[in-house]
């Protein structure tokens, strides 16, 4: 069973890598590999992925930019908070979070969002395509994100071990079918 799960993870990682490379290559060709067209920031590519620790929190790779380390620290702060529909919408601080509240909280901590957004608004946030470090997946009804290669999501969809609903680092990636793929230029 474990080898089947690892095979599925490897296949999904390959699909996501190919999809992200397809979107990243044109931008890199236009900018000399420094980021999205029009961005002035330069970000080194990840030399590894973030890791999930035994307590369920995550640790950033050694070369992660400060904004990425801040995003991971913020996600760790609200990790395991309960899922509350509308949580995090009025204010970034809440007793619990829904999907867009959790993603907004993390983006705010990274310094790339000034006020909470709902899922449909996050589908228009930033610029199209995957980011080097942080990518937001959003549609009218749900949003989640990947940070340094790890999925942060309130939904257990696709999980082999159900950790429940609410903000969690997820052990599996999910296909972005039906989601707008967005990032902040330079990240």
N, C-alpha and C positions, 0 to 999 in steps of 0.2 A: 504494500500500500504506500509506503514512504517513497519508493522509487517511482511510482506512478505520479505522486504529487510533485516530486522533483522534476520529472519529465514534463509535466504540464507547466510548471513554473518556467522551466528553460524554454519551452516552446513559446509561451506568452511573452517572456522577456525578449526573445528573438523578434517576434512580431512587433513589439513596441519599439525596439531598437531600430528596426528597418523603417518603421513609420516615422520616428523622430529624425532619423538621418535623412530621409527623403525631404522633410521640411527644412532641416538645418543646412543642407548642402547649398541650396541657392543663396541663402542669407550669408553663409560663410564666403561663398565665391564673390559676392558683391562687396563685402566688407573686409576681405583679407583675413577672415576667421575671427573677427573681434566681436561679433554679436549680430543683432538684428539690424537691417538697414535703417539708417537714421539714428541709431543709438550711439551715444558718445562713450558709454562705459565699456571697459574691456574686462572680461571675466575669464579666468583660466578654466579649462574644462575639468570636470570632476575626475579625480584619479581613483575614485572608488565610490561606493555607495555608503549612505548612512547605515548604521546597524541598529537592530532592535535588541535591547538588553533584556535580561531575564525578568525584570520588573515591568516590562512592556513599554518603557520609555525608549527614546532613540538617542544616538550619539552621531554627530556629524563627522564626515571624513576630515582628515587633517588639513586639506587645502581648501575647505569650504570658506567662502567669503563671510564677513561679519553678518551681513543681512540673512544669510542662510543659517548660520549658527543661532541668530536671534529667533528666526522662524521655528527652528527645531525646539529651542528652549520654551517658546510660547506654546507650541503644540504639546510639549511634555507637561506644562503647567495645567492645561485643561484636559489632559488625557484621563480617561475614565470618568469624566463628569457625565451626568445622566443626559440622555437625549430629551430635550424639551422643545416642542414645536414652537418656533418664534424666539427661542433662546439666543441671545446675542444680537438681536435686531435693534433694540432701543439703545443699547450700550454695549461696548465690547466686553464689559464684565457682567457675568451672569452666573446663576447657580447651575445652569445646564445650557446646552447648545444644540441647535439643529445644524444641518449640514452647512448652510450659508453663514450662520453665526460663527461656527468653528473656523471655517476657511477665512472669513473676514478677520477674526481675532488674530490668526496667524499672520495674515498679510499685513495687518496693522503693526504688529510687533516687528515685522521685517522693514517697516518704514515705507511701504508701497501702497497703503490704503488709508484714507483719512476718516472714513465713516463706514459703518456696516452696510453691506449690500445683500440683496436677496439673490437667489440662484439665477434668475433671468437676467439680472443686472451683471452678475459675474460672467455670464456668457458673452458680454460685450466689453468687459474690463480689459485693460492692458492691450496687447497686440496679439494677432493670430499666431498660432503655432506653438510647439513645445518650447519651453525654456531650457537653458543649460542646467539650471539648478532647481527651479521651482516652476511647476506647470499646474494650471487650474483647469479642471474639466467641469463644464457647467451646461445645463440646459434649463428649461422652464421650471422643472420640478426638483432637480437635485444637483449638487455640486460636491466635488472632492478634489484633492490635490495630490501631487507627488512632490516630495522634497528630497533632493539628493538620492533619488532612486527608490524611495519608500513611499507607499501609499498612506495618506492620512484621510480617513473617511468615517462618517457616522454610520454607514451601512455595512453590514457584514457580507453583502453580496459577493459571492465567489470565494468566501473563506471556507477552508476545510475544517477549521475549528471555530465555532461560532463564539466570538468574544462579546456578542451583544451589540446593541445600538448605542450610539453616542460616539464622541470623538475618540478614535483609537488609531494607533499605528497598525496597519494590516499586513499580514504576512504574505499576501498575494496581491499582484497587480490585477487590474480589471481592464477589459477592452473598452476603449473610449467611444464605441459605437453610439451615436445619438447625442454626443456631447460636443460643444464648442471647446476647442483646445486653445488656451490663452496663457500668456506669460507677461511679465513686466520686462520691458526692454533692458537688456544687460544682465538679467538673471535667468 
